Amino acid sequence: MKNLLKKSVVMLLTVVLLAAGVGCGQKAGETSQKRFLTIATGGTAGTYYPLGGAIAEVLNKNIEGMNATAASTGASVANTNQLKGGDADIAFIQNDIAYYAVNGVEMFNGNKVEGLKALASLYPETCQVVTLKKTGIQSVADLRGKTVAVGAAGSGVEANARQILKAYGLTYDDINVKYLSFAEAASSLKDGNVDAAFLTAGFPTAAVQDISAQHDVVILPVDGDVREKLINDYPFYTKITIPAGTYPKQDKDVESIAVMAMLVTTDKMDENLAYEATKAIFTNLDRLAAAHPIGKEINKQNAQKGLSIPLHPGAEKFFNE
């Protein structure tokens, strides 16, 4: 009985001492509660991944208890599905893909995604219709009867291509369609296996620069009434100008349209955290600019440009301050 009592006293003292030790090691006002966030980005060689890493760093430094990490993914469509499945908390998603998801159209036909909320628009990704000078093609309307790379099947690029062609009165029945990735389209243009290619990316685009190293490249305009119609029909498009000199021998500005890269979460994120995250990002834009050149395009003035889904209430609170 005495041994049992002695053991009980020792155990009680141990618990008290451990508790005291924890209390002494924790400063006043500190919390041991950690908040974990996964940021879905894109491939490690792309734009989303370095920017996601910078955003994770900003959140960790500016939000108490935050433990945010950037994860490499298959980009917009995959990121949308990760948000839907709860595998990511914040994601980089093009605004056209977000629009398709919430409306259950295009690659999300019959698979509508509920609850997506925007934190901000970031920067434009330009729809570029690329051909070679030697083809003689001067307009999207001239693509009738030509062999055209329209992006990978089921991709955002492919949807852009179909919509732009339609605005010029063309369908896939009017062209010889090739479903090709950026790299495949670039190789096919250089080899003469396609006459033109649709690419959606920030400019200057590496694939286009690669082609221009061997050939005189022409970027076809998307302008005038056609551009106005596209913007009216599809709320995710915005106007953009590809400045003269962006590519070799490009001696004049080219008008086109762009989609916006967005930072997206869901309605499951509480308002205060969404506010804190948005505020941290937009008060530390120098870190994003240092992570990737496109980061210089991110600013508070354009943060609501081209939004295709509703702002999260927490982000809205920050932008209305």
Residue pairs with C-beta under 8 A, 6 or more apart in sequence:
26 32
31 64
31 65
33 65
34 65
34 66
34 67
35 63
35 65
35 66
35 67
35 273
36 67
36 68
36 69
37 56
37 59
37 66
37 67
37 68
37 69
37 89
37 90
37 277
38 68
38 69
38 71
38 87
38 88
38 89
38 90
39 52
39 55
39 56
39 68
39 69
39 70
39 71
39 88
39 89
39 90
39 91
39 92
40 52
40 71
40 73
40 78
40 79
40 82
40 83
40 87
40 88
40 90
40 91
40 92
41 48
41 49
41 51
41 52
41 53
41 70
41 71
41 72
41 73
41 75
41 79
41 91
41 92
42 48
42 49
42 52
42 72
42 73
42 74
42 75
42 76
42 79
42 92
43 49
43 72
43 73
43 74
43 75
44 72
46 75
47 202
47 261
47 292
47 294
48 75
48 92
48 261
49 70
49 72
50 291
50 292
51 92
51 122
51 288
51 291
51 292
51 294
51 295
52 70
52 71
52 92
53 70
53 291
54 287
54 288
54 290
54 291
54 292
54 295
55 68
55 70
55 90
55 263
55 281
55 288
56 68
56 69
56 70
57 287
58 280
58 281
58 284
58 287
58 288
59 66
59 68
59 277
59 280
59 281
60 66
60 67
60 68
61 280
61 284
62 276
62 280
62 283
62 284
63 273
63 276
63 277
63 280
71 88
73 79
73 82
73 88
73 91
75 92
76 92
76 93
76 94
76 97
76 98
76 156
77 97
77 107
77 154
77 155
77 156
79 88
79 91
79 92
79 93
79 264
80 91
80 93
80 97
80 98
80 101
80 108
80 113
80 116
80 264
81 113
82 88
82 91
83 89
83 91
83 93
83 113
83 116
83 264
83 265
83 266
84 101
84 113
86 268
89 265
89 269
90 119
90 263
90 264
90 265
90 269
90 277
91 263
91 264
91 265
92 122
92 261
92 262
92 263
92 264
93 101
93 261
93 262
93 264
94 125
94 156
94 200
94 236
94 259
94 260
94 261
94 262
95 121
95 236
95 259
95 260
95 261
95 262
95 306
95 307
95 308
95 309
96 156
96 159
96 160
96 234
96 236
96 237
96 259
96 308
97 107
97 156
98 116
98 118
98 236
98 262
98 264
98 308
98 309
99 234
99 235
99 236
99 308
99 309
100 106
100 107
100 108
100 159
101 108
101 112
101 113
101 116
102 112
102 113
102 114
102 116
102 308
102 309
103 112
104 110
104 111
104 112
104 113
106 159
107 154
107 155
107 159
115 266
115 267
115 268
116 264
116 265
116 266
116 309
117 264
117 265
117 266
117 267
117 269
117 274
117 309
117 310
117 311
117 312
117 315
118 262
118 263
118 264
118 265
118 307
118 308
118 309
118 310
118 311
118 312
118 315
119 262
119 263
119 264
119 265
119 274
119 277
119 278
119 281
119 311
119 312
119 315
120 262
120 263
120 278
120 281
120 282
120 303
120 304
120 315
121 260
121 261
121 262
121 302
121 303
121 304
121 305
121 306
121 307
122 260
122 261
122 262
122 263
122 297
122 298
122 303
123 202
123 260
123 261
123 294
123 295
123 297
123 298
123 302
124 202
124 238
124 240
124 258
124 259
124 260
124 261
124 297
124 306
125 200
125 201
125 202
125 258
125 259
125 260
125 261
126 200
126 201
126 202
126 203
126 240
126 242
126 256
126 257
126 258
127 160
127 164
127 198
127 199
127 200
127 222
127 256
127 257
127 258
127 259
128 198
128 199
128 200
128 201
128 203
128 205
128 208
128 219
128 242
128 256
129 140
129 164
129 196
129 197
129 198
129 219
129 220
129 222
129 256
130 185
130 189
130 196
130 197
130 198
130 199
130 208
130 211
130 217
130 218
130 219
130 220
131 137
131 189
131 195
131 196
131 197
131 217
131 218
131 220
132 189
132 211
132 215
132 216
132 217
132 218
133 215
133 216
133 217
133 218
134 215
134 216
135 146
135 195
135 196
135 218
136 142
137 143
137 146
137 195
137 196
137 218
137 220
138 218
138 220
139 168
139 220
139 221
140 164
140 165
140 168
140 170
140 220
140 222
140 226
141 168
141 169
141 170
143 165
143 168
143 170
143 174
143 175
143 195
143 196
144 170
144 174
144 175
145 174
145 175
145 176
146 175
146 176
146 195
146 196
147 175
147 176
147 178
147 193
147 194
147 195
148 161
148 175
148 176
148 177
148 178
148 194
148 195
148 196
148 197
148 198
149 178
149 179
149 180
149 184
149 185
149 188
149 189
149 194
149 196
149 197
149 198
150 157
150 158
150 161
150 162
150 172
150 177
150 178
150 179
150 180
150 198
151 157
151 158
151 160
151 161
151 179
151 180
151 181
151 185
151 198
151 199
151 200
152 158
152 179
152 180
152 181
153 179
156 200
156 259
157 198
157 199
157 200
158 179
158 198
160 198
160 200
160 259
161 198
162 172
163 230
163 233
163 234
164 198
164 222
164 230
164 257
165 171
165 172
165 174
165 175
167 222
167 226
167 229
167 230
167 233
168 226
178 185
178 188
178 193
178 194
180 188
180 194
180 197
182 199
182 201
182 205
182 207
183 207
185 194
185 197
185 198
185 199
185 207
186 197
186 207
186 208
186 210
186 211
187 193
188 194
188 197
189 196
189 197
189 211
189 215
190 210
190 211
190 214
190 215
196 220
199 205
199 207
199 208
200 259
201 207
202 294
202 297
203 242
203 246
204 246
204 247
208 217
208 219
208 247
209 247
211 217
212 247
212 248
212 249
216 248
216 249
217 247
217 248
217 249
217 250
219 242
219 247
219 250
219 254
219 256
220 254
221 254
221 255
221 256
222 230
222 255
222 256
222 257
223 255
223 256
224 255
227 239
227 255
227 256
227 257
230 237
230 257
231 237
231 238
231 239
231 257
235 308
236 259
236 260
236 306
236 308
237 257
237 258
237 259
237 306
238 257
238 258
238 259
238 260
238 305
238 306
239 255
239 257
239 258
240 255
240 256
240 257
240 258
241 253
241 254
241 255
241 256
242 250
242 253
242 254
242 255
242 256
243 253
244 250
244 251
244 252
244 253
245 251
258 306
259 306
260 305
260 306
260 307
262 306
262 307
262 308
262 309
263 281
264 309
265 274
265 312
267 312
269 312
269 314
270 314
271 312
271 313
271 314
271 317
272 314
273 314
274 312
274 313
274 314
274 315
275 314
275 315
275 317
275 318
276 314
277 314
278 312
278 314
278 315
278 318
278 319
279 318
281 288
282 300
282 303
282 318
285 295
285 298
285 299
288 295
288 298
289 295
289 296
289 298
300 319
303 319
304 311
304 319
311 319
